[in-house]
Amino acid sequence: MTQPVDLNRPIIEGLYAEALVLADQVRRSFDHAALGTAQLDDEDPIRIALSCEALRTATRMMHVIAWLLNQRAYYNGEISEFQLRRTGRLPSGGSRSTPEQAALLPPNLHELVAASERFHARIARLESAWHARFAMHPSAIHRLRERLGQELHCR
């Protein structure tokens, strides 16, 4: 298996630009859809689904953008690697869409929600790979000693 590409300024800048475009599409599309439901009752299931999914999707995108801003701050020398590892984490979970509410959305919004979930998952994988660099892994000698110790205890 190949090693993941290390994060660098061009990758972060590209992801940041992509995140801003997607966040703007989300905002415009949900704003436009909300105008179409203005005549509906506040407790109408479609209006509730639209509000919930708009909030979930916007929050998901803001978490990603905040993570990318922390990465940019690191590459610009504004925070240290220690500060980035300590405070620059992507909130876990990503607040997945509920199938019942997503089914009430128009197809274009359903696709935007899915696109934001895929983008969040990409960033989560990058973050996980970046943090894995700092995990303590036992050396080959320690692993060999462990195996030998297990063999001796089995006999």
PyMOL commands that set and color helices and strands:
alter all, ss='L'
color gray80, all
select helices_A, chain A and resi 9-36+45-75+81-87+99-102+107-132+140-154
alter helices_A, ss='H'
color red, helices_A
deselect
rebuild
show_as cartoon
